[in-house]
């Protein structure tokens, strides 16, 4: 299985991703289709993320930082931004109806699954999501779809401590405090051999990895990646058409039951989300 395993879609050479990987290999396949890649599971990805974001408590922070890791053509980024925009519209509608503040903050539990995915009203004091994005193959597809930029970072790069700059900046764009210097793409990655500014040390609110983390096949490499992320991010959200990869105790994360809003055992199937055959598992960092 893989980033998408349904009928052929834009950027997918064959309907079966297993066949694509067997014939071309993972690296060569994404080199061939990276510019036009699309994940046909987007409806399920979007629904899962809407449900997760609705349940996540509001965090009082200057930045709402979201790292779309192995971002593909931006399915997770699009979902997060659509959720935020729908929540802002809901807030404006409530204000227009002259509803009081206590009603604005209520989070009802509707019976309808469609209503359960409706974002709560988002007040102006909640910052716009600040997207970080990385993918070694699909930068063009991501930019075409979102208008944002992603860095060509691999899982190994991230495990070694590298992180992308904010996705609204082109790769290699000058820093705002020194526009006379144009750094290389490598020097614009945080964690690349220098101490980042104080405002860049803020914890990333969540890392989202959609239809890709199972491609890290060696447990040692997966451990290195997840441990590094656990020192920089508060939440890890994994979306996949299955329940791989297996994340183990001692890797810097605990599994989170989004129904009871509490920690659960790694092996427990409870508290997960399933929408349109897309599984969503959430983990909380033990290191931030």
C-alpha positions as CSV (number, residue, x, y, z in Angstrom):
1,X,0.0,0.0,0.0
2,X,1.1,3.6,-0.4
3,X,0.2,7.2,-0.7
4,X,-2.8,6.2,-2.9
5,X,-4.0,2.8,-4.0
6,X,-7.2,3.4,-5.9
7,X,-7.9,3.8,-9.6
8,X,-5.4,5.8,-11.7
9,X,-5.4,9.5,-11.1
10,X,-3.2,12.4,-12.1
11,X,0.4,11.6,-11.5
12,X,-0.2,7.9,-10.9
13,X,1.3,5.6,-13.6
14,X,-0.8,2.6,-12.7
15,X,-3.9,2.0,-10.6
16,X,-2.0,-0.1,-8.1
17,X,0.7,1.7,-6.2
18,X,2.2,-1.7,-5.2
19,X,2.7,-2.3,-8.9
20,X,4.3,1.1,-9.4
21,X,6.7,0.5,-6.6
22,X,7.6,-3.0,-7.8
23,X,8.2,-1.8,-11.4
24,X,10.0,1.5,-10.7
25,X,11.1,1.5,-7.1
26,X,9.8,4.2,-4.6
27,X,12.5,6.8,-5.5
28,X,12.2,6.5,-9.3
29,X,8.4,6.4,-9.2
30,X,8.1,9.7,-7.4
31,X,10.8,11.2,-9.5
32,X,8.7,10.4,-12.6
33,X,5.3,11.6,-11.2
34,X,6.4,14.2,-8.6
35,X,5.3,17.2,-10.6
36,X,1.8,15.9,-11.1
37,X,1.2,13.7,-8.1
38,X,-2.3,13.6,-6.6
39,X,-3.6,11.4,-3.8
40,X,-7.0,10.1,-4.7
41,X,-7.8,9.6,-0.9
42,X,-8.1,13.4,-0.4
43,X,-11.7,13.3,0.9
44,X,-10.8,10.8,3.6
45,X,-7.7,12.8,4.5
46,X,-9.7,16.0,4.8
47,X,-12.5,14.5,6.8
48,X,-10.0,12.9,9.3
49,X,-8.2,16.2,9.7
50,X,-11.4,18.1,10.2
51,X,-12.4,15.7,13.0
52,X,-9.0,15.9,14.6
53,X,-8.7,19.6,14.5
54,X,-12.3,20.0,15.9
55,X,-11.3,17.9,18.9
56,X,-7.9,19.5,19.5
57,X,-8.1,22.1,22.2
58,X,-7.3,25.7,21.4
59,X,-3.6,26.6,22.2
60,X,-2.8,30.1,23.1
61,X,0.2,30.7,20.9
62,X,1.6,33.4,18.7
63,X,2.0,30.9,15.9
64,X,0.0,27.8,15.0
65,X,2.8,25.9,13.3
66,X,1.9,22.8,11.2
67,X,4.6,20.7,9.5
68,X,3.3,18.8,6.4
69,X,5.9,16.2,6.2
70,X,6.2,14.3,2.9
71,X,3.6,16.7,1.8
72,X,2.8,15.3,-1.7
73,X,0.6,17.8,-3.6
74,X,-0.5,19.4,-0.3
75,X,-3.6,17.4,0.7
76,X,-3.0,17.9,4.4
77,X,-2.1,21.6,3.9
78,X,-5.3,22.2,1.9
79,X,-7.4,20.4,4.5
80,X,-5.9,22.5,7.4
81,X,-6.4,25.8,5.6
82,X,-9.9,24.9,4.6
83,X,-10.7,24.0,8.2
84,X,-9.4,27.3,9.4
85,X,-11.2,29.3,6.8
86,X,-14.5,27.5,7.5
87,X,-14.1,28.2,11.2
88,X,-13.5,31.9,10.5
89,X,-16.6,32.0,8.4
90,X,-18.6,30.3,11.1
91,X,-17.4,32.9,13.6
92,X,-18.4,35.7,11.3
93,X,-21.9,34.1,10.9
94,X,-22.3,33.8,14.6
95,X,-21.3,37.4,15.1
96,X,-23.8,38.5,12.4
97,X,-26.5,36.6,14.2
98,X,-25.7,38.6,17.4
99,X,-25.1,35.3,19.4
100,X,-23.4,35.9,22.7
101,X,-19.8,34.8,23.3
102,X,-20.8,31.7,25.3
103,X,-22.7,30.3,22.4
104,X,-19.8,31.1,20.1
105,X,-17.4,28.8,22.0
106,X,-19.8,25.9,22.4
107,X,-18.7,22.6,20.7
108,X,-21.8,20.5,20.3
109,X,-21.7,16.8,19.6
110,X,-24.1,16.5,16.7
111,X,-25.4,13.1,15.7
112,X,-24.7,13.7,12.0
113,X,-21.2,12.8,11.0
114,X,-21.3,15.7,8.5
115,X,-22.1,18.1,11.3
116,X,-19.3,16.5,13.4
117,X,-16.8,17.6,10.8
118,X,-18.0,21.2,10.7
119,X,-15.3,23.4,12.3
120,X,-16.2,25.4,15.4
121,X,-16.2,29.2,15.2
122,X,-12.7,30.4,15.1
123,X,-12.2,33.8,16.7
124,X,-9.8,36.4,15.2
125,X,-7.3,35.8,18.0
126,X,-6.4,32.4,16.7
127,X,-3.5,32.7,14.3
128,X,-3.6,31.6,10.7
129,X,-1.9,28.2,10.4
130,X,1.8,28.6,9.7
131,X,2.7,25.8,7.2
132,X,6.0,24.1,6.9
133,X,6.3,21.6,4.1
134,X,8.9,19.1,2.9
135,X,9.0,16.5,0.2
136,X,12.0,15.4,-1.9
137,X,9.9,14.8,-5.0
138,X,6.7,16.8,-5.2
139,X,7.7,20.5,-4.7
140,X,6.1,21.5,-8.0
141,X,2.9,19.7,-7.4
142,X,2.6,21.2,-3.9
143,X,3.2,24.7,-5.2
144,X,0.8,24.3,-8.1
145,X,-2.0,23.2,-5.8
146,X,-1.4,25.4,-2.7
147,X,0.6,28.4,-4.0
148,X,3.1,27.7,-1.2
149,X,6.6,26.3,-1.3
150,X,8.1,23.1,0.1
151,X,11.7,22.1,0.7
152,X,13.2,19.0,-0.8
153,X,13.9,17.4,2.5
154,X,13.9,13.6,2.9
155,X,13.0,11.6,6.0
156,X,16.7,11.2,6.6
157,X,17.3,14.9,6.4
158,X,14.6,15.5,9.0
159,X,16.0,12.8,11.2
160,X,19.4,14.6,11.1
161,X,17.7,17.8,12.5
162,X,16.8,19.8,9.3
163,X,13.5,21.5,9.1
164,X,12.0,23.7,6.3
165,X,11.3,27.4,6.5
166,X,7.8,28.7,6.4
167,X,6.1,27.5,3.2
168,X,5.0,31.0,2.1
169,X,8.7,31.7,1.3
170,X,10.3,30.4,-1.9
171,X,13.2,28.0,-1.2
172,X,16.3,30.1,-0.8
173,X,14.4,33.4,-0.3
174,X,16.2,36.2,1.6
175,X,15.6,36.5,5.3
176,X,13.3,39.4,6.2
177,X,16.0,41.0,8.5
178,X,18.7,40.9,5.8
179,X,17.3,41.2,2.3
180,X,20.7,41.9,0.8
181,X,21.8,38.3,1.2
182,X,20.2,35.4,-0.7
183,X,21.0,32.1,1.0
184,X,21.1,28.8,-0.7
185,X,18.2,26.3,-0.1
186,X,20.5,24.4,2.3
187,X,21.2,27.5,4.4
188,X,17.5,28.3,4.6
189,X,16.8,25.1,6.4
190,X,16.5,25.4,10.2
191,X,18.8,23.1,12.1
192,X,21.5,23.1,9.4
193,X,24.6,23.9,11.3
194,X,23.6,27.2,13.0
195,X,21.6,28.4,15.9
196,X,18.2,29.5,14.8
197,X,16.7,32.8,16.0
198,X,14.7,32.8,19.2
199,X,11.4,33.0,17.4
200,X,12.2,29.9,15.4
201,X,12.6,27.8,18.5
202,X,8.9,27.7,19.0
203,X,7.5,24.1,19.3
204,X,5.7,23.0,16.2
205,X,2.0,22.3,17.1
206,X,1.7,19.3,14.9
207,X,3.4,17.2,12.3
208,X,1.1,15.6,9.7
209,X,2.3,12.7,7.6
210,X,-0.1,11.5,5.0
211,X,0.3,8.2,3.1
212,X,4.1,8.2,3.4
213,X,5.5,7.2,6.8
214,X,5.3,3.5,6.1
215,X,7.9,4.1,3.4
216,X,10.5,4.3,6.2
217,X,11.1,0.6,6.3
218,X,14.0,0.2,8.7
219,X,12.9,0.4,12.4
220,X,16.2,2.2,13.2
221,X,15.6,4.9,10.7
222,X,12.0,5.3,11.8
223,X,13.1,5.6,15.4
224,X,15.7,8.3,14.5
225,X,13.1,10.3,12.6
226,X,10.3,10.1,15.2
227,X,12.7,10.8,18.1
228,X,14.0,13.9,16.4
229,X,10.4,15.1,15.7
230,X,9.4,14.4,19.3
231,X,11.9,17.1,20.4
232,X,10.4,19.7,18.1
233,X,6.7,19.0,17.9
234,X,3.7,18.6,20.2
235,X,1.5,16.3,18.1
236,X,2.1,13.7,15.4
237,X,-0.8,12.8,13.1
238,X,-0.4,9.8,10.8
239,X,-2.8,9.3,7.9
240,X,-2.8,6.0,5.9
241,X,-5.0,3.4,4.3
242,X,-3.7,0.9,6.9
243,X,-2.3,0.9,10.4
244,X,1.4,1.0,9.5
245,X,4.0,1.8,10.5
246,X,4.2,0.4,14.0
247,X,5.3,3.0,16.5
248,X,6.9,1.6,19.6
249,X,7.2,2.7,23.2
250,X,10.5,4.6,23.9
251,X,10.4,6.4,20.5
252,X,9.5,9.7,22.1
253,X,5.7,9.5,21.6
254,X,2.6,8.2,23.4
255,X,-0.5,7.2,21.5
256,X,-3.5,9.5,22.1
257,X,-7.1,8.4,22.4
258,X,-9.0,11.3,20.7
259,X,-12.3,10.1,22.1
260,X,-11.4,10.1,25.8
261,X,-8.6,12.7,25.3
262,X,-6.1,10.6,27.2
263,X,-3.1,8.5,26.7
264,X,-3.6,4.8,25.7
265,X,-1.4,1.9,24.9
266,X,0.4,1.8,21.6
267,X,-1.4,-1.5,20.7
268,X,-4.9,-0.2,21.6
269,X,-7.1,0.4,18.5
270,X,-9.3,2.8,20.5
271,X,-9.5,6.5,19.9
272,X,-8.5,6.4,16.2
273,X,-10.4,8.0,13.4
274,X,-11.6,6.3,10.2
275,X,-13.1,8.2,7.3
276,X,-13.5,7.0,3.7
277,X,-11.0,4.1,4.3
278,X,-8.4,6.5,5.7
279,X,-7.0,5.7,9.2
280,X,-5.9,8.6,11.4
281,X,-3.7,7.9,14.4
282,X,-2.6,10.7,16.8
283,X,0.5,10.7,19.1
284,X,1.6,13.1,21.7
285,X,5.2,14.0,22.3
286,X,6.9,13.0,25.5
287,X,9.8,15.4,24.9
288,X,8.1,18.8,24.4
